[in-house]
Amino acid sequence: MVIDREANHLIERTTFMPTLWAGIDAGKRTHHCVVIDGDGTVLLSAKVSNDETELLDLIATVIEIDDGEVCWATDLTDGGAALLIALLAAHGQQLIYIPGRIVHHAAATYRGDGKTDAKDARIIADQARMRTDLQPVRIATEIAVDLRLLTSHRLDVIHDRVRAINRLRATMLEYFPALERAFDYSKNKAALVLLSHYSTPDSLRRIGVTRLAAWLKARGCRNSAGVAKAAVDAAHTQTTTLPAQSVGSALVTKLAATIAAIDEDLAGIDAEITERFAQHHRATNLLSIPGFGPVLAATFLAQIGGSLDAFENVDRLACVAGLAPVPRDSGRISGNLHRPRRFNRRLLRTCYLAALSSLKSSPASRAFYDRKRAEGKSHKQALIALARRRMNVIWAMLRDNTHYLEPTLNAPITA
């Protein structure tokens, strides 16, 4: 099936012979479009709003310039370019993606030091005309788009939670450092509940261990006795009231409530991701792989567009994920392999975390990881190697609609 995909891809690239190239410098509110012919002559330069009516007029205008085919190119594949991409797909137009990094470096080879939207659009069109290694933009499935939005929102909320915890710890250091170092507030729910009412040394000393433990237990906190003892012990180590205690304790109480609200929001987001992910026809396939839960599996699907159609083979997918090292040889120096500079960082993070999690539940993954460590690889290098090996398994499972079967440890493990 991989051979068929490669053949279809080659047919698509060879039969599509554009006579015009339309480069679009996409933005949030407006796009700038420059159309050139085979000689690089500018035939159209126009600025249009990110509005359906104006974009449809632009598409019609460009198509009418010449009877031949048009190759569209843009430097964005989501966000402000989403409407444009959908309209081009609906009209059967070929669209390729040119990363902004390529446009930036190519700009140095064009005349003039100035930077304008028109110049960037001209460079995008010219690069699309000359280069043959650019990939076409494929429309992701509706489920993949939904999962991409949900998982991106989840990551933003997690970042908000980390910032809130950091602010809470920094504020506590101003007036109660003993309590700040007593708990890991990113994991200990009981400690956050504690801070909602008792965040000063004197208040903790007054309530005591017994009553505080009962108070925490009544609010459904685990290990209430241990948390109460640690908090009261911290209070007994500090009898001095610092100037920041009055305002600082009030801020800590608010921050603890904010973190609790974020945790509740995250639980709702996770439930929504799980429900939407379950509707994908390959959901059970991915969940059968050790290391993949609903959130990581949903993120993986979102980052590949919901299917393997955008990738010719597993090597291309591994390259996009940053799992395939590239050589940087020069002169007599060879075998100098490094991570590629252009790759999907969120996809790499997903594959890395899934590989790390698989060490706990997959004997085959643990054996492969241990073997790489024995070969002298670092922890990170061994996990990257494991993630690359797992990518072959994921590709075959999604392609053949099969579920994961754990190999026996006696079977040979290929590199």
N, C-alpha and C positions, 0 to 999 in steps of 0.2 A: 504493500500500500504506500510505503514511502516513495518507491520508485515512480508509482503513478502520480503522486503529488508533484514530484520533481518534474516529470514530463509535462504535466498540465501547466506548471509554472513556466517552463521554458516556452511552451506553445503560446502562453499568454503574453510573454515578453517579446517574442519574435513576431507575432501577428499584429501586435499593437504598434503602429507606425505613426506617431503624431507628427503633425506639420506645424503646430503651434504649441507654445509652452506658456502657461499662465502661472506666474509666481505671486503668491499672496503673503504679505506680511500681516499676520493676524493680530488683532488686538481685542480688548474687551468691548469697546464701543464702536470702533471703526476698523476696517481692513483696507489695505492698499493693494491693488492688483496691477501688475505689469505683464503685458502679453508680448512675446517676441516670436519671430519666425526662425527658420532653420539657420539663417545667417546672423542671428542675434539682433536684428533690427527691431526696435520697439514699435509695436503697432497700436498699443493702447496703454495708457497709464491713468488709473482712476482710483479715487478714494470713495468708499461706500460705507454706509452705516451697517452695523450688525443687526440688520432688519430683514425679515423674510422677503418683503416686496423688493427692496433694493438689491438684495442678493440674487433673486430670481431674474431681475432685469440685467444684472451683470452677467450671469450665466448665459442668458439668451444673446446678449451683445457679443460675447466672446465666441460663441458657437457660430454666429452669423458672419464673423470676420473671414472665415475660410471654410471651404467644403470638407477639408480634412479633419482628422481627429485632433483633440486638444488634450494635452497632458497638464493637469493641474498639480501644483506643488505648494506646500505650506510648511511653516516651521512650528505649528502647534497641532496637536491631535485631540485636545479636549478643551474644557473651559470656554473661552470666547470663540473658539473655532467650531464648537459642536454643531451649531445651526448650519454653518457653511458646509461642513462635512456631510451632514444628513441630506442637505439639498443636492449636493453633487452626486451622492449615491443614488438618490431618487431619480436623477436624470441620467444615470448610467455613465457618469464621467469618471475617468481614471484620475486618481489622486495619489500622489506619493508624498512621503514625509521626509523633510530635510531638517535634521536637528539644528537647533540654534548655534551649537558649537561649530558646526561646519560652516554656517553662514558667517559667523564671527571671523573665523580664520580665513575664509575665502575673501572677505571684504578687503583684507590687506593687499590682495593682488589686483584690485581694481583701482582705477584712477581716482584721485581725490581722497582727502582725509576726512571729509564730512560724513555724517551719518544721518540719513533721513529714511522715512518709511518707504519712499519711492525707490531709493537706492537699494534698500534691503530686499524689496520685492523684485527688483531687477536682478539682483544677485541670485535669489531663489530660483527665478525662472531660468537663468543662464546655467546654474548648476544642474537643474533638472534636465536641461538640453544636453549637457556634456557628459554627465555621469551615468553609469550603467549599474552601479551597485546599490542604488536606493530602493527601498522597499515600499510597495503600495500600501496605502492605508485601507484596512479592512474594518467594516462596521462591526462593532461588538454586539453580542446578543443583548436583549433587554435585561435578562437576569444578570449578565456580566456587568452591565452599566449600573444596575441597582446595587450590586455587591461592591463595585468600586466606590460608589458614593458612600455606602454604609461603612465599609472598612476604613475609608479615608477619614470619615467623621469620627469613627472610633479611635483612630490614632490621634486625632486632634484632641479629643477628650482626655485620652491618656496623658498627653503632654500637659494639658491643663491641670490634671491631677498631680503630676510630678512637680509642676511649678508651685501649686498650692502647698504641697508637703514641704518643699524647700523653704517657702516663706514662713510656714508654721515653725519649722525647726530654727530658722534664723531669728524669729521673734522670741522663741523660748530661750535662746542663748542670752538674750538681753536681760532676763530677770530670773530664770530658773534653769541653769545649765544641767543640773543633776537629773531633772525629769526629762530633759531633751535627749540625753544619752541612755535613758533607762529602757526605751522601747524602739522598735523599728516601726515607725508610723505608716510605712507603706504597706505593711502586712498585718499589723495588729489592730483589728477592729475595736477591741475592748479599750485600747489606749485612746482611740479617738472619741469613744463614748465617754470615757473618763474626763477628757478635756472639755467636753461640752458643759460640765458643771464644776469640776474641781481642777483648776489649773494653777493654783498658787500653793506655796509651801504651808502657809498657815491654815488654809481650808482643808488640806489633806491631813494635817496633824490633828485638826479638830474632829474630823469624822472617824479616823482610826481605821485599822485594817478590817475588823469584823463588820462594821456597818458598811464600809465601802465595798467589801466583797458581796454583801447581800444586795446592795444597790445595783452593782454591775450584773449580778445573776438575775435580778428581776427584769433587766433589760436584755436578756438573752445572750449575754457575753460568755464566751468560753474562757476557761481558766481564770475565772473571776478572782479566786483567792490569790493566785500567783501574781496577777496584775495589781491587785490591791496592795499586797505586801511590797512589791517593787516600788510602787508609787509612794507609799507612806515612808518607806526606807529612804527614798530620795528626798522627801520633805524633811526628814530628821537630819540630813546632812547639811541643810542650809537654814540658818536662823536669821540671816541678814535680809532685810527687805531692800531690794534695789530700786532706784528711782523709776525704772521703766515698768515696774510690776503692775501698776494700775491700768495703764493703757495697753501694755503688752498682753496681760491676761484677757482683756476684752477682745483684742484682735485674735488671740489664739482660739478663743471660744467660737468666734465667727469663722475662722479658717477651718476648724474642725467640722463645723456644720456644712461648710462648702464642700469639703472632701467627702462627707457622708452623702451629700446630694449628688456629687459626681459619681460615686460608687453605685448609687441607685440608677442613675442615668446609664451607666455602663452596662448594668444588668439588663436594662430594657433594650439597649442597642444589640447586645449579644443575642438576646432572644429573637430580635427582628432579623439579624443576620442568619441565625440558625434556621428560621422558618423560610426565609427566601432561598437560602442555599439548598434546602431539602427539595425544592422544586426543580433543580437542575437534573438533567437525565444522567449525569455522571457523578452525582453526589455520593452515592453509596460506594462507587469505585474508589474515590479519593479517601473516604473515611475508613476504608479497609486497610490503608497504608499506615504502618506504625509512625507515630509522630504527628499525624494530621488530625486535628479536631475540627469542629465546624468553622471556627474563625480563621484558622490558618488555611484550611482548604478553600474557604470562600475567598480569601485574599489571593490565593494562587489562581483560582479561576478568573477572578476579576482582572488580574494583571496579564493574563494571556488572552483576554477577550472572550472567554467562555468556551473556546474550542482550540484545536490545534491547526485550524485552517490557515492561520497567518504564518506558519513555520513550515519550511520545506522538509526538515528532518529534525531529529533530536539534537544534533550538533548545533543547529541554528538557534533552537530554544535555549540550549545551555549557554550559548554565546550571549544571547539577550539577557539571560539571568546573571551574567558575570561569573559563570562557573567554568568557562573554558579559557585557560590562560593563552595569551598571545605572545609570540616571540618578539624580542627587541634585540636582534642581532646586529652587529656592526663589525666589519673587518674580520679579524680572527676570533672574535667573541661570538660564540654560538650557544644554543641551549639556554638563553637568558629569557625565561618565561615570566610574565607578569599578568596581573589582572587587566582586562581591557579598560580603556578610559570611558567608553560609552557602554552603559548597561543599565538595566532596570534595577535600581537599588532596592525598591520595595519587594520585587520578586526575589532578589538575592537574599534579603532579610528573611523572607518567608521560608525559602528553601533551607537556609541556615538554621532557623529555629526548629523547623520540622526535623531536620537531621539530628539536632541536639536532643530533642525530645525522644526520638526513636531509640536512643541509647538505653533508655530505661525499659523499653518494652519489646525490643527486637534483638534477639541473640545474634542474628546475622549482621545487623548494623554494628553491634558492639564488637563482634569479632573483626569486622573490617576496620573499624576505628582503631582497635588495639594493634592490629597489624601495621597500620600506617604510623602509629606512634612508635612502634618498635623499629620502624625503618628510619626513625629520626625526625619525622614530621612534628611540627608543633601542634598544639591543640586546635588552633584555628585552621591550619593547613589540613589536618586530618578530617575535620568537619567539612571543609570545602570539598575534599575528595569524596567523602561519603555522600554529600549532597549531589555531586555530579553523577555518581553511580546510581543514586536513587532516581535521578532525572530519567535515566534510561528505562527504569522500571515504570515510572509514572507515564512516560510516553507510550510504552507498549500497552499498559492497562487502559488508558484513555482511547487509544487507537483500536484495540481489539475488544473493548467493553468487557474486561475481565476484572476479577477481584484479586487482592494480594494474598499469596500463600507464602508463609514463612518457610524458607529453605532449611533443610537440615544442616547442622553444623559440620557434618561429615562431607557435605558437598563442597566442591572447590569454589572459592570466592574469587571472581575475576576482578582485576583492577579497573 
